[in-house]
Amino acid sequence: MKKNNVLVVDDNKDFADVFCDILRANEYNAESCYGGIQALEKAGKTDYDIMFLDIRMPGMDGVETLRQVKKVSPGTRVIMMTGYSVDEMVHKALEEDASDIIYKPFEIDKVLGLIAQGK
């Protein structure tokens, strides 16, 4: 069975790294990065099956990052993450073809289920 390549993008480095550790413990190829520009660089070089992308980040926010990722890697399934009630940004992300939204703190079992669904 092919392992999913997963990229976790969050400006909270500790969160991104721990999330990656959990994904790796569950047999996924996971990497983390800490901003939109870095995510775009990685998406241009590696085919990611799934990207977990924080909506609120300094510099390039998650919605703009999503727009750009869809241009360089249209096959990547992007799941937005947020710890805030940012309804307008959530709506924009869904309009830009985000496949799902998860709210922090989230249950890892739910996240693993989303990955397994392969929506």
Buried (B, 14 or more C-beta within 10 A) or exposed (E): EEEBBBBBBBBBEEBBBEBBEBBBEBEBBBBBBBBBBBBBEBBEEEEBBBBBBBBBBEEBBBBBBBBBBBEBBEEBBBBBBBBEEBEEBBEBBBEBEBBBBBEEEBEEEEBBEBBEEEE
